[in-house]
Amino acid sequence: MHATDRNNEQCGGMAVWDVMMVALLVVSFLLFYEFSSWCDSVVSGGEEQ
């Protein structure tokens, strides 16, 4: 019984960490996508050329 209680606590903690990790991945992916599209627009705009 004690082991199952401990496992349930660990599962709850892992679920929270999983949600946080997924949110971080989504945010970083969106930032990377926005950054790459911004770079494409700057390069296409030819501000540096």
C-alpha positions as CSV (number, residue, x, y, z in Angstrom):
1,M,0.0,0.0,0.0
2,H,2.8,2.4,0.9
3,A,4.6,1.8,-2.4
4,T,1.4,2.5,-4.4
5,D,0.9,5.8,-2.5
6,R,4.5,6.8,-3.4
7,N,3.9,5.8,-7.0
8,N,0.8,7.9,-7.2
9,E,2.7,11.0,-5.8
10,Q,5.5,10.4,-8.4
11,C,2.9,10.1,-11.2
12,G,1.3,13.4,-10.1
13,G,4.6,15.1,-10.1
14,M,5.6,13.6,-13.4
15,A,2.3,14.7,-14.9
16,V,2.9,18.3,-13.8
17,W,6.5,18.2,-15.2
18,D,5.2,16.7,-18.4
19,V,2.7,19.5,-18.9
20,M,5.5,22.1,-18.1
21,M,7.9,20.4,-20.5
22,V,5.3,20.3,-23.3
23,A,4.4,23.9,-22.8
24,L,8.1,24.9,-22.9
25,L,8.6,22.9,-26.1
26,V,5.6,24.5,-27.7
27,V,6.7,28.0,-26.7
28,S,10.3,27.5,-27.9
29,F,9.0,26.0,-31.2
30,L,6.7,29.0,-31.7
31,L,9.6,31.4,-30.9
32,F,11.9,29.6,-33.3
33,Y,9.2,29.6,-36.1
34,E,8.6,33.3,-35.6
35,F,12.3,34.1,-35.5
36,S,12.9,32.0,-38.7
37,S,10.0,33.7,-40.5
38,W,11.3,37.1,-39.4
39,C,14.8,36.3,-40.7
40,D,13.3,35.2,-44.0
41,S,11.4,38.6,-44.3
42,V,14.6,40.5,-43.4
43,V,16.6,38.6,-46.0
44,S,13.9,38.9,-48.6
45,G,13.5,42.6,-47.8
46,G,17.2,43.1,-48.6
47,E,17.8,45.6,-45.8
48,E,21.4,44.6,-45.5
49,Q,22.1,44.4,-49.2
